Amino acid sequence: MTQQNVVVSDPKSGINRAITVAQKPPVAAPGGYIPIPRRRILKNLEINAWVDSMRASSPTHAKSTPSLAEEHSSWISCFLDYDGTLSPIVDDPDRAFMSDSVNEKTVRKLARYFPTAIVTGRCRDKVYNFVRLAELYYAGSHGMDIKGPTRDSKYNKDKTAEAVLFQPASEFLPMIDEVYEKLVEKTKSTPGARVENNKFCLSVHFRCVDEKKWSELAQQVKSVLKDYPKLRRSQGRKVLEIRPDIKWDKGKALEFLLESLGFANCNDVFPVYIGDDKTDEDAFKVMEFLQRLVELKQVSLRTRSRV
Protein backbone atom coordinates (compact mmCIF):
# COMPACT_ATOMS: atom_id res chain seq x y z
CA MET A 1 0.00 0.00 0.00
CA THR A 2 1.16 3.56 -0.62
CA GLN A 3 0.24 6.50 1.53
CA GLN A 4 0.52 10.23 1.14
CA ASN A 5 0.54 13.05 3.68
CA VAL A 6 -1.57 15.94 2.35
CA VAL A 7 -1.33 19.43 3.79
CA VAL A 8 -4.16 21.93 3.20
CA SER A 9 -3.02 25.51 3.75
CA ASP A 10 -4.98 28.74 3.62
CA PRO A 11 -2.94 31.67 2.32
CA LYS A 12 -5.05 34.27 4.15
CA SER A 13 -5.24 32.80 7.62
CA GLY A 14 -2.12 30.67 7.45
CA ILE A 15 -4.03 27.78 8.97
CA ASN A 16 -2.78 24.36 7.99
CA ARG A 17 -4.58 21.06 8.01
CA ALA A 18 -2.85 17.78 7.53
CA ILE A 19 -4.45 14.45 6.76
CA THR A 20 -3.14 11.06 5.80
CA VAL A 21 -4.61 9.58 2.64
CA ALA A 22 -4.39 5.85 1.98
CA GLN A 23 -4.48 5.03 -1.71
CA LYS A 24 -5.30 1.34 -1.33
CA PRO A 25 -6.99 -0.48 1.60
CA PRO A 26 -4.35 -2.51 3.48
CA VAL A 27 -4.74 -6.04 4.80
CA ALA A 28 -5.64 -6.09 8.47
CA ALA A 29 -3.01 -7.47 10.82
CA PRO A 30 -3.88 -9.74 13.79
CA GLY A 31 -5.72 -7.86 16.49
CA GLY A 32 -7.72 -5.65 14.17
CA TYR A 33 -5.06 -2.95 13.68
CA ILE A 34 -3.94 -1.92 10.21
CA PRO A 35 -0.21 -1.26 9.68
CA ILE A 36 0.43 1.45 7.13
CA PRO A 37 3.53 3.16 5.73
CA ARG A 38 4.14 6.56 7.25
CA ARG A 39 5.93 9.53 5.67
CA ARG A 40 7.66 11.77 8.18
CA ILE A 41 8.36 15.37 7.27
CA LEU A 42 9.98 17.44 8.73
CA LYS A 43 -1.51 40.91 24.54
CA ASN A 44 -2.45 42.60 25.37
CA LEU A 45 -4.22 43.76 22.16
CA GLU A 46 -6.04 46.97 21.42
CA ILE A 47 -9.53 46.94 19.88
CA ASN A 48 -8.27 47.59 16.35
CA ALA A 49 -6.03 44.51 16.57
CA TRP A 50 -8.98 42.52 17.85
CA VAL A 51 -11.11 43.55 14.89
CA ASP A 52 -8.31 42.75 12.40
CA SER A 53 -8.02 39.32 13.99
CA MET A 54 -11.80 38.86 13.83
CA ARG A 55 -11.76 39.63 10.09
CA ALA A 56 -9.10 36.99 9.52
CA SER A 57 -10.83 34.30 11.55
CA SER A 58 -12.62 32.39 8.78
CA PRO A 59 -10.19 30.39 6.63
CA THR A 60 -11.05 29.07 3.21
CA HIS A 61 -9.79 25.87 1.68
CA ALA A 62 -6.88 25.83 -0.74
CA LYS A 63 -5.67 23.22 -3.19
CA SER A 64 -3.83 20.32 -1.56
CA THR A 65 -0.17 19.73 -2.27
CA PRO A 66 1.73 16.51 -1.48
CA SER A 67 4.77 16.32 0.78
CA LEU A 68 7.61 13.85 0.98
CA ALA A 69 8.91 11.89 3.96
CA GLU A 70 10.55 8.70 5.06
CA GLU A 71 8.39 5.55 5.30
CA HIS A 72 7.90 3.08 8.15
CA SER A 73 5.07 1.02 9.65
CA SER A 74 2.86 2.34 12.46
CA TRP A 75 -0.58 2.13 14.07
CA ILE A 76 -3.16 4.85 13.55
CA SER A 77 -5.11 6.78 16.19
CA CYS A 78 -7.57 9.43 15.00
CA PHE A 79 -8.40 12.82 16.50
CA LEU A 80 -11.07 15.01 14.90
CA ASP A 81 -12.23 18.58 15.38
CA TYR A 82 -16.02 18.98 15.24
CA ASP A 83 -17.23 22.32 13.83
CA GLY A 84 -16.13 22.77 10.24
CA THR A 85 -14.62 19.28 10.15
CA LEU A 86 -17.37 16.79 11.01
CA SER A 87 -20.18 19.32 10.75
CA PRO A 88 -20.70 22.38 8.55
CA ILE A 89 -20.19 25.87 9.90
CA VAL A 90 -23.69 27.26 10.52
CA ASP A 91 -25.18 30.51 11.78
CA ASP A 92 -26.84 28.80 14.76
CA PRO A 93 -24.23 26.81 16.76
CA ASP A 94 -27.02 24.70 18.28
CA ARG A 95 -27.78 23.31 14.80
CA ALA A 96 -24.30 22.18 13.82
CA PHE A 97 -25.41 18.63 13.06
CA MET A 98 -23.36 15.97 11.32
CA SER A 99 -24.92 14.38 8.28
CA ASP A 100 -26.00 10.75 8.60
CA SER A 101 -23.37 9.73 6.08
CA VAL A 102 -20.57 11.32 8.12
CA ASN A 103 -21.86 9.74 11.32
CA GLU A 104 -22.55 6.23 10.06
CA LYS A 105 -20.29 5.81 7.05
CA THR A 106 -17.24 7.69 8.31
CA VAL A 107 -16.90 8.22 12.05
CA ARG A 108 -18.51 4.97 13.21
CA LYS A 109 -16.50 2.90 10.74
CA LEU A 110 -13.32 4.78 11.63
CA ALA A 111 -13.83 4.01 15.33
CA ARG A 112 -14.35 0.34 14.46
CA TYR A 113 -10.72 0.02 13.38
CA PHE A 114 -8.88 2.82 15.19
CA PRO A 115 -9.14 4.57 18.56
CA THR A 116 -10.98 7.78 17.69
CA ALA A 117 -11.57 11.01 19.61
CA ILE A 118 -13.40 14.26 18.96
CA VAL A 119 -11.44 17.25 20.26
CA THR A 120 -13.49 20.45 20.27
CA GLY A 121 -13.95 23.83 21.88
CA ARG A 122 -17.62 23.00 22.38
CA CYS A 123 -19.18 21.64 25.55
CA ARG A 124 -18.48 17.91 25.67
CA ASP A 125 -22.08 16.97 26.48
CA LYS A 126 -23.40 19.06 23.58
CA VAL A 127 -21.07 17.43 21.06
CA TYR A 128 -21.91 13.98 22.40
CA ASN A 129 -25.60 14.75 21.82
CA PHE A 130 -24.74 15.70 18.24
CA VAL A 131 -22.70 12.55 17.59
CA ARG A 132 -24.14 9.88 19.95
CA LEU A 133 -21.37 7.34 19.46
CA ALA A 134 -20.42 5.85 22.83
CA GLU A 135 -17.29 4.18 21.44
CA LEU A 136 -15.53 7.52 20.90
CA TYR A 137 -13.42 9.61 23.23
CA TYR A 138 -14.66 13.18 23.68
CA ALA A 139 -12.51 16.15 24.66
CA GLY A 140 -14.66 19.27 25.06
CA SER A 141 -13.85 22.84 26.11
CA HIS A 142 -10.56 22.80 24.17
CA GLY A 143 -9.52 19.60 25.93
CA MET A 144 -10.43 20.70 29.47
CA ASP A 145 -13.28 18.18 29.72
CA ILE A 146 -12.24 14.69 28.61
CA LYS A 147 -14.28 11.52 28.82
CA GLY A 148 -13.68 8.18 27.16
CA PRO A 149 -15.26 4.73 26.80
CA THR A 150 -15.60 2.38 29.75
CA ARG A 151 -12.78 0.08 30.74
CA ASP A 152 -13.85 -2.67 28.35
CA SER A 153 -12.83 -0.50 25.37
CA LYS A 154 -10.86 -2.70 22.98
CA TYR A 155 -8.28 0.06 22.56
CA ASN A 156 -7.41 0.56 26.22
CA LYS A 157 -4.42 -1.66 26.99
CA ASP A 158 -5.05 -1.43 30.74
CA LYS A 159 -8.18 -3.54 31.15
CA THR A 160 -8.42 -2.67 34.87
CA ALA A 161 -8.69 1.08 34.17
CA GLU A 162 -11.94 2.91 34.75
CA ALA A 163 -13.54 5.15 32.16
CA VAL A 164 -11.36 8.10 31.24
CA LEU A 165 -12.46 11.35 32.88
CA PHE A 166 -10.22 14.41 33.23
CA GLN A 167 -11.15 18.02 34.02
CA PRO A 168 -8.06 20.14 34.77
CA ALA A 169 -9.99 23.43 35.06
CA SER A 170 -12.75 22.43 37.51
CA GLU A 171 -11.90 25.26 39.92
CA PHE A 172 -12.84 27.80 37.22
CA LEU A 173 -16.46 26.67 36.84
CA PRO A 174 -17.96 29.37 39.15
CA MET A 175 -15.92 32.07 37.40
CA ILE A 176 -16.94 30.86 33.92
CA ASP A 177 -20.62 30.92 34.91
CA GLU A 178 -20.25 34.42 36.36
CA VAL A 179 -18.53 35.78 33.24
CA TYR A 180 -21.14 34.11 31.04
CA GLU A 181 -23.95 36.02 32.76
CA LYS A 182 -22.05 39.30 32.43
CA LEU A 183 -21.27 38.76 28.75
CA VAL A 184 -24.88 37.89 27.94
CA GLU A 185 -26.01 41.11 29.58
CA LYS A 186 -23.22 43.22 28.06
CA THR A 187 -23.61 42.01 24.48
CA LYS A 188 -27.42 41.95 24.25
CA SER A 189 -27.34 45.40 22.64
CA THR A 190 -25.33 44.05 19.67
CA PRO A 191 -27.67 42.41 17.13
CA GLY A 192 -26.57 38.93 16.12
CA ALA A 193 -24.09 38.43 18.97
CA ARG A 194 -24.44 35.16 20.83
CA VAL A 195 -22.64 33.92 23.96
CA GLU A 196 -22.33 30.15 24.35
CA ASN A 197 -21.45 28.47 27.64
CA ASN A 198 -19.19 25.51 26.90
CA LYS A 199 -18.78 24.62 30.58
CA PHE A 200 -15.05 25.28 31.00
CA CYS A 201 -14.86 28.04 28.38
CA LEU A 202 -17.09 30.56 26.67
CA SER A 203 -17.67 31.42 23.01
CA VAL A 204 -18.82 34.82 21.79
CA HIS A 205 -20.12 34.20 18.26
CA PHE A 206 -20.13 37.12 15.84
CA ARG A 207 -20.93 35.31 12.58
CA CYS A 208 -24.32 37.01 12.46
CA VAL A 209 -23.04 40.42 13.61
CA ASP A 210 -22.71 43.24 11.07
CA GLU A 211 -19.00 43.89 10.53
CA LYS A 212 -19.58 47.55 11.39
CA LYS A 213 -20.50 46.36 14.90
CA TRP A 214 -17.45 44.16 15.45
CA SER A 215 -15.47 46.95 17.13
CA GLU A 216 -18.36 47.58 19.52
CA LEU A 217 -18.62 43.87 20.35
CA ALA A 218 -14.87 43.56 20.91
CA GLN A 219 -15.00 46.51 23.32
CA GLN A 220 -17.87 44.90 25.22
CA VAL A 221 -15.97 41.64 25.64
CA LYS A 222 -12.79 43.42 26.65
CA SER A 223 -14.61 45.51 29.26
CA VAL A 224 -15.84 42.32 30.97
CA LEU A 225 -12.54 40.43 30.79
CA LYS A 226 -10.49 43.24 32.34
CA ASP A 227 -11.83 42.18 35.75
CA TYR A 228 -10.82 38.55 35.22
CA PRO A 229 -7.05 38.28 34.72
CA LYS A 230 -7.18 34.49 35.16
CA LEU A 231 -9.10 34.17 31.90
CA ARG A 232 -7.64 34.63 28.43
CA ARG A 233 -9.08 35.31 25.00
CA SER A 234 -8.26 33.39 21.83
CA GLN A 235 -9.59 33.50 18.28
CA GLY A 236 -11.67 31.03 16.31
CA ARG A 237 -13.68 31.18 13.11
CA LYS A 238 -15.88 34.23 13.73
CA VAL A 239 -15.87 33.49 17.43
CA LEU A 240 -14.03 34.91 20.44
CA GLU A 241 -13.01 32.12 22.82
CA ILE A 242 -12.62 32.81 26.55
CA ARG A 243 -10.99 30.17 28.70
CA PRO A 244 -8.93 29.70 31.88
CA ASP A 245 -5.35 30.89 31.58
CA ILE A 246 -3.78 27.52 32.32
CA LYS A 247 -1.27 25.46 30.41
CA TRP A 248 -3.84 23.24 28.78
CA ASP A 249 -5.14 23.14 25.23
CA LYS A 250 -5.96 20.69 22.43
CA GLY A 251 -2.31 19.64 22.24
CA LYS A 252 -2.22 18.71 25.92
CA ALA A 253 -5.51 16.87 25.45
CA LEU A 254 -4.01 14.90 22.57
CA GLU A 255 -1.05 13.87 24.72
CA PHE A 256 -3.37 12.90 27.60
CA LEU A 257 -5.54 10.76 25.33
CA LEU A 258 -2.54 8.96 23.84
CA GLU A 259 -1.31 8.22 27.36
CA SER A 260 -4.77 7.03 28.43
CA LEU A 261 -4.83 4.65 25.46
CA GLY A 262 -1.45 3.25 26.49
CA PHE A 263 0.22 4.76 23.41
CA ALA A 264 2.54 7.24 25.13
CA ASN A 265 6.19 6.83 24.13
CA CYS A 266 5.24 4.28 21.47
CA ASN A 267 7.29 4.75 18.32
CA ASP A 268 4.88 2.70 16.20
CA VAL A 269 1.80 4.87 16.86
CA PHE A 270 0.84 7.41 14.22
CA PRO A 271 -1.73 9.96 15.50
CA VAL A 272 -3.81 11.58 12.75
CA TYR A 273 -5.37 14.94 13.67
CA ILE A 274 -7.85 16.67 11.35
CA GLY A 275 -9.00 20.20 12.13
CA ASP A 276 -9.66 23.50 10.37
CA ASP A 277 -9.28 26.12 13.08
CA LYS A 278 -6.43 28.07 14.63
CA THR A 279 -6.99 26.34 17.98
CA ASP A 280 -6.17 23.02 16.27
CA GLU A 281 -2.60 24.22 15.82
CA ASP A 282 -2.06 23.47 19.52
CA ALA A 283 -2.62 19.81 18.64
CA PHE A 284 -0.49 20.01 15.49
CA LYS A 285 2.46 21.19 17.60
CA VAL A 286 2.68 17.89 19.48
CA MET A 287 2.83 15.91 16.25
CA GLU A 288 6.31 15.94 14.78
CA PHE A 289 5.77 16.84 11.13
CA LEU A 290 2.82 19.11 11.86
CA GLN A 291 4.88 21.02 14.42
CA ARG A 292 7.29 21.86 11.63
CA LEU A 293 4.41 23.24 9.54
CA VAL A 294 3.26 25.49 12.38
CA GLU A 295 6.81 26.78 12.87
CA LEU A 296 7.09 27.56 9.14
CA LYS A 297 3.76 29.39 9.26
CA GLN A 298 4.91 31.52 12.19
CA VAL A 299 8.14 32.43 10.39
CA SER A 300 6.12 33.35 7.30
CA LEU A 301 3.77 35.60 9.31
CA ARG A 302 6.70 37.37 10.99
CA THR A 303 8.34 37.91 7.60
CA ARG A 304 5.16 39.38 6.12
CA SER A 305 4.67 41.69 9.12
CA ARG A 306 8.11 43.23 8.48
CA VAL A 307 7.40 43.90 4.80
Secondary structure, DSSP 8 states (H G I E B T S, - for coil): --EEEEEEE-TTT--EEEEEEESS-----TTS---EE--B------HHHHHHHHHT--------EE---B--EEEEEEEE--BTTTB---SSGGG----HIIIIIIIHHHHHHS-EEEE-SS-HHHHHHHH--TTSEEEEGGGTEEE---TT-TT-S-TT----EE-TTGGGHHHHHHHHHHHHHHHTTSTT-EEEE-SSSEEEE-TTS-GGGHHHHHHHHHHHHTT-TTEEEEEETTEEEEEE-SS-SHHHHHHHHHHHTT-TT-TTEEEEEE--SGGGHHHHTTSHHHHHHHHHHHHHHHHHHH-
